Amino acid sequence: MKNKRKRSKSNKKINYWLLFLVILLAIVLILSRARRSSRRAFYRPPAVEQSDNDKNTSQNSIKQGNMLEIPSVDKDYLLGRISPAQSEKMTEVDSRFASRKGMFMHTEAYEAFKKMYSAAADDGIRLTIISAMRTFDHQKRIWENKWNGHQKIHGDIYATDIDDHVKRAKEILRFSAMPGTSRHHWGTDIDLNSLQNNYFETGEGKKVYQWLKTNAESFGFCQPYTPHGQQRGGGYEEEKWHWSYKPVAAKYTKAFQNSVNYNDITGFDGYKTAQKLNVIKQYVLEIDPACEY
């Protein structure tokens, strides 16, 4: 009996010690978590000095209720100084979607377009890509052919009829971008069916445009160059054929704004007029708000 009492007392002591250790461990864990929570609550990331441009971008993003994530994009890509066939971002467009072979699009934009193409076909609407990604050199040929009078600017006007270079450039800029400043460089923008606004105002073209205005947004596409007015004060003239894949193009627009300057816009006839005409603000960034973040 005495041995049993001794064992019972010994077991009780062991149980007390175990209980004490469990309680002590619990207290340690609680205090440890409390310290971590306290550090998180009072932690503030180090302040980063911002340029006025960065501050404006941040303020605009906050006003829109969206903290804009601006991707790091290679400047040569933004300027179109790449080979689309060698770019990981680009995919060649299947000829059944296009007016000719050899076109390329940003892969994400291309996948979205194929879905839009199928939906349009189901509604009896045919979408045909007539221009997609354009390299710097491609845009340079378009620009210099007009600049040097090898083709009409529009109507019966030749650029060489305009002696003042700034006025000449401004006239070309009604419908054609300077090399290095075209949204087509990014592979996110496409021209559909026709390069004439009047095609989209009657008959089959009107049906195509109405379908795009109603449905393109649900596939991520928007029309960057709408009529001038309260929503868009200047820049290029209206282009009913030009559609942009917003989820990528909006980020590239911001990346362009943050990284490209007038020292980068060079290498073509008439390039010195770019800064005089403020083409980055007045043309590259002057788009319909529906294509912005």
C-alpha atoms as one frame of an Amber mdcrd trajectory, in Angstrom:
protein
   0.000   0.000   0.000   2.831   2.369   0.854   4.439   1.697  -2.533   1.190
   2.449  -4.286   0.865   5.768  -2.427   4.440   6.671  -3.340   3.845   5.873
  -7.011   0.603   7.856  -6.953   2.361  10.902  -5.467   5.185  10.548  -7.971
   2.755  10.367 -10.900   0.947  13.445  -9.658   4.240  15.374  -9.522   5.060
  14.311 -13.057   1.608  15.364 -14.243   1.994  18.757 -12.524   5.358  19.281
 -14.181   3.987  18.296 -17.578   1.054  20.663 -17.144   3.449  23.432 -16.080
   5.631  22.852 -19.168   2.601  22.878 -21.485   1.367  26.155 -19.975   4.840
  27.678 -20.212   5.178  26.648 -23.860   1.775  28.125 -24.643   2.749  31.441
 -23.025   5.982  31.546 -25.057   4.091  30.935 -28.317   1.496  33.604 -27.507
   4.181  36.188 -26.706   6.105  35.301 -29.869   3.037  35.776 -32.083   2.207
  39.041 -30.325   5.677  40.407 -31.091   5.399  39.411 -34.796   1.950  41.025
 -35.058   3.297  44.158 -33.449   6.155  44.380 -35.941   3.764  43.955 -38.869
   1.376  46.552 -37.499   4.052  49.237 -37.114   6.154  48.397 -40.173   6.231
  50.969 -42.927   8.135  50.412 -46.166  11.056  52.777 -46.701  10.164  55.978
 -48.488  11.130  56.142 -52.142  11.809  59.491 -53.715   9.492  60.031 -56.677
   9.806  62.265 -59.691   6.938  64.656 -60.452   5.925  62.333 -63.314   5.836
  59.318 -60.977   3.763  61.255 -58.439   1.258  62.275 -61.100   0.999  58.671
 -62.310   0.416  57.422 -58.759  -2.178  60.102 -58.048  -4.022  59.340 -61.281
  -4.008  55.642 -60.455  -5.427  56.301 -56.986  -8.114  58.576 -58.433  -9.147
  55.768 -60.735  -9.253  53.370 -57.785  -6.572  51.226 -59.358  -2.930  50.969
 -58.298  -1.427  50.699 -61.751   1.239  48.087 -62.223   3.625  49.417 -64.858
   5.649  46.607 -66.411   9.319  46.840 -67.206   9.366  46.720 -71.004  12.498
  46.787 -73.125  12.715  50.185 -74.801  13.620  48.673 -78.177  10.384  46.693
 -77.996   8.340  49.843 -77.347  10.069  51.567 -80.262   9.472  48.663 -82.642
  13.183  47.976 -83.069  12.763  44.205 -82.874  12.220  41.208 -85.110   8.715
  39.869 -84.355   9.673  36.399 -85.581  12.355  36.242 -82.892  10.359  37.812
 -80.069   8.991  35.578 -77.315   6.041  37.954 -76.988   4.888  37.548 -80.595
   2.942  34.898 -82.507   2.452  34.713 -86.259  -1.141  35.275 -87.334  -2.788
  32.392 -89.158  -3.611  33.438 -92.721  -7.314  32.595 -92.261  -7.606  35.611
 -89.947  -5.624  37.995 -92.128  -5.443  39.559 -95.577  -1.929  38.224 -96.112
   0.690  35.952 -94.572   3.562  37.058 -92.389   1.751  39.203 -89.818   2.518
  38.982 -86.107   0.637  39.911 -82.939   1.364  39.955 -79.233   0.408  36.425
 -78.193  -2.117  37.469 -75.539  -3.786  39.902 -77.936  -3.861  37.257 -80.646
  -5.577  34.697 -78.414  -8.204  37.285 -77.498  -8.718  38.213 -81.150  -9.343
  34.585 -82.147 -12.149  34.397 -79.586 -13.592  37.665 -80.871 -13.297  36.433
 -84.453 -15.309  33.275 -83.644 -18.008  35.226 -81.824 -18.310  37.652 -84.726
 -18.507  34.779 -87.230 -21.369  33.276 -85.211 -23.209  36.582 -85.718 -22.482
  36.653 -89.440 -19.666  39.229 -89.144 -16.286  38.640 -90.772 -13.228  40.311
 -89.244 -10.045  40.442 -91.326  -6.738  41.748 -90.005  -5.127  43.940 -92.652
  -2.299  45.245 -90.456  -0.906  44.045 -87.133   2.560  44.416 -85.608   4.735
  46.884 -87.519   8.461  47.198 -86.955  10.251  50.529 -86.782  11.519  49.975
 -90.332   8.013  49.196 -91.602   6.654  52.376 -90.053   9.649  54.290 -91.408
   8.776  53.222 -94.969   5.186  54.395 -94.501   6.315  57.713 -93.015   9.112
  58.494 -95.467   7.013  57.553 -98.514   4.621  60.291 -97.427   7.302  62.707
 -96.189   9.195  62.557 -99.486   6.131  62.739-101.737   6.232  59.164-103.019
   2.560  58.787-102.112  -0.280  61.097-101.204  -0.868  61.915 -97.571  -4.627
  61.849 -98.107  -6.936  63.158-100.769  -4.797  64.922-103.376  -2.243  66.315
-100.914   1.448  65.497-101.150   3.718  66.313 -98.213   6.276  67.887-100.506
   3.715  70.567-101.307   4.227  71.766 -97.712   7.610  73.482 -97.276   7.393
  74.025 -93.521   8.590  70.770 -91.954   6.533  71.117 -88.780   3.348  71.690
 -90.786   4.303  68.831 -93.104   4.767  66.439 -90.187   1.505  67.574 -88.581
  -0.381  66.841 -91.793   1.091  63.327 -92.046   0.305  62.771 -88.360  -3.390
  63.027 -89.051  -3.373  59.333 -89.951   0.218  58.032 -89.750   2.485  57.738
 -86.707   6.137  58.655 -86.630   8.470  55.638 -86.520   9.041  54.652 -82.905
   5.696  56.068 -81.729   3.165  53.693 -83.278   1.016  51.439 -81.094   1.406
  48.855 -83.839   5.007  48.358 -82.673   3.687  46.548 -79.603   1.690  43.881
 -81.446  -1.387  44.820 -79.415  -3.099  46.888 -82.105  -4.691  45.778 -85.360
  -6.403  47.344 -88.361  -9.555  45.547 -89.473 -11.255  45.181 -92.870 -10.546
  48.638 -94.367  -8.451  51.770 -93.880 -11.301  54.084 -94.863 -13.772  55.456
 -92.326 -16.520  55.661 -94.948 -16.389  51.863 -95.386 -17.697  51.539 -91.831
 -20.552  53.986 -92.379 -22.703  52.004 -94.817 -23.609  48.441 -95.783 -21.489
  45.554 -94.535 -18.870  47.852 -93.047 -21.469  49.552 -90.868 -22.575  46.149
 -89.527 -18.951  45.297 -88.721 -18.390  48.584 -86.874 -21.636  48.341 -84.935
 -20.752  44.794 -83.890 -17.303  45.910 -82.719 -18.719  48.867 -80.786 -21.144
  46.525 -79.046 -18.943  43.481 -78.461 -15.212  44.238 -78.755 -14.896  45.447
 -75.164 -15.958  42.057 -73.796 -12.898  40.553 -75.524 -10.548  43.270 -74.247
 -10.469  45.462 -77.369 -11.106  49.192 -77.606 -10.940  51.894 -80.290  -8.091
  54.256 -79.330  -8.742  56.901 -81.978 -12.329  58.054 -81.669 -13.675  61.394
 -82.981 -12.160  64.540 -81.500 -14.285  66.057 -78.768 -14.559  66.251 -75.003
 -13.190  62.727 -74.552 -10.247  63.190 -76.933  -9.068  66.690 -77.685  -6.524
  66.082 -80.432  -4.000  63.664 -81.838  -4.717  61.368 -84.764  -7.979  61.576
 -86.644 -10.704  59.021 -85.983  -9.817  55.503 -87.159 -12.795  53.160 -87.071
 -10.579  50.318 -88.288  -7.985  50.538 -85.494  -8.591  48.329 -82.434  -6.300
  47.847 -79.457  -6.027  45.038 -76.901  -6.325  47.078 -73.716  -5.046  44.614
 -71.034  -1.548  44.780 -72.556  -1.588  48.030 -74.547  -2.622  50.159 -71.558
   0.425  48.952 -69.626   2.700  49.538 -72.611   1.303  53.043 -72.983   2.363
  53.818 -69.412   5.713  52.131 -69.932   6.252  54.292 -73.035   5.339  57.421
 -71.096   7.818  56.566 -68.345  10.800  55.425 -70.404  10.805  56.939 -73.909
  12.061  60.460 -74.586  12.749  62.543 -77.674  16.336  61.324 -77.914  14.826
  57.915 -78.728  12.576  59.202 -81.516  15.096  59.517 -84.318  16.451  57.776
 -87.405  13.925  58.907 -90.036  13.309  61.922 -92.243  11.680  64.735 -90.318
  12.435  63.328 -86.860  13.416  66.763 -85.540   9.779  67.831 -85.680   8.799
  65.242 -83.038   9.658  67.369 -80.030   8.342  70.560 -81.614   4.979  68.852
 -82.052   5.140  67.192 -78.627   4.183  63.885 -80.248   4.482  61.793 -77.073
   1.809  63.753 -75.228  -0.240  64.970 -78.184  -0.318  61.713 -80.175   0.981
  58.634 -78.328  -0.913  59.467 -75.134  -3.921  61.183 -76.729  -6.255  58.199
 -76.887  -9.846  57.522 -75.962 -10.222  57.103 -72.159 -11.808  53.682 -72.747
  -8.349  52.454 -73.757  -6.704  53.734 -70.560  -6.602  52.162 -67.101
